[in-house]
Amino acid sequence: MLTETKKPSTEEFIAGMREAGRLASEVIDHVTPFVKAGVTTGEIDRICHDYMVNVQNTIPAPLNYQPPGYPPFPKAICTSVNDVICHGIPGDRILKDGDSVNLDITVITPAGYFGDTSRMFLVGEPSILSKRLAQITYEAMWLGIAQVKPGCTLGDIGYAIQTHAENAGYSVVREYCGHGIGQVFHDDPQIVHYGKPGMGQKIYEGMTFTIEPMINAGKRDIRTMPDQWTVKTKDRSLSAQWEHTCLVTATGVEVLTYSAGSPPPPDCVAGLKFRP
């Protein structure tokens, strides 16, 4: 006999998502000292996997994740290096001085909530271009977050991100986007990182979703590798991504994946209240 799953109360849901966000960001904080030249992306994956499973008692959401038409994702996290836009599969690639790498972490808590975040790391002495791209992308994410409050629209978020990126001479990837999240990994609505003010779905209190712009130094076109997961820039230019999971509050936004190890918000959103 099938048993009906009890829907959590609003208070239970928010508490569950706060825990998921905290745990996801703790994984990145934990692995940060290990992201350096000479380390393989596979070793970074192992460190994250062991911390999630053995310390946190969480499940790595990407491991064996298989949307329709895709093979199972074989690792616990995504490691996207240099011209990899997203979904890089950890392996024997050795990080070297000057590399830029995005670590994308999603955990499933014992209570069944998903927390999703990603962070850029610049290895050794990065180029001026990679530093600027990472900074502009970070600012774009936060400018998008700053739009979040009841009554604003998804187009407001996308417009803020797109405008900042394109004013810097960069391009916004359109094939991949943020998403609703909760007790499901990828849920509605889609949070695209381009748009027009006032367009798209209105945002309401209690929504939880990710904002995760992928910004290319060159053109926005993509190419997918034979593994069916790894997505690179078509022109082989650098790409960068940052991601936070957000909760819409009565007055604005709470960033659920902001932690002690997170870089502080940039000056362009000075004064934004994003914590309870």
Phi, psi and omega in degrees: 000132179283137176257140182280132178284128181285129178284130182291153173292166178303317181295318179295319181297313181296319178297320179295321179287326175297318179295316181298317179296318179298316183291321179298315181291329178296327178297314180294320176302318182295319186276345185311313182297342183269351183274094184204168181301139179097349180264141177274155176295331176294323177292322176299318177299316181297317180298315179294315181301313182295321180293316179298310188283316189267333182257311185274338189063035174254170178250133174289111186300323182291335187297117182067015175295133187216087172294160179305131178089357181246152169286162177299137175289128194271358187231173185276334181223173172252135177235109186247111189256131171058260184271005175278122182284313183196165172064027175296134182269122178301147181192223186266009178293128179266125177291139181232164180305130180096348178291151167242138183219136174259128172256121182249118188241129171226127178248155169245122182284164176304333179276356174094020178258147182257134172238131191226127179204156174216157186215143175272143175233133177252120189270128177065230180257098184284163176286161176301320180297313183293324178295316181293319179298315179298320181291315180297320179295320178297315178298320180298317178301313183291325175296325174294315179301321183296343179278347191281117173192158180302134178097340174283173183243164176297330177296328177297318179296309182299320181296317180298318180291309183299315182299314182295316181294313184288329176295335178273357180092013182254176182233153183257125175293134185251345184282343181231150190207175170285179189199156169298151182207149179182256173265008173231141183297300182241114185229170173287152001271165170282134180253090181282154188256032175209162178155191182235144180303138177081356182264157176084184184297141173282148181266142180227159182302137177098348177293145172232130181202166178260148168240120191211064184299138172250115188241131180256144176289331178256224180281164186277353186294148185239164169219138181257133183284164182301338178290354178072001180245309187294125181245126182241164172290137182295324182268009178066019175283164178293153175226153178220155179208142168229155182210136169228151170265131187239147173245129176279122179259179181297331185245354183173242188219145170242124180271107189285339184254017175277130185225179179300329181269356180290142171300145180294155176302148182286166182300333184292348176239027179306133180093352179293128175268114185231011176230151182292000000 
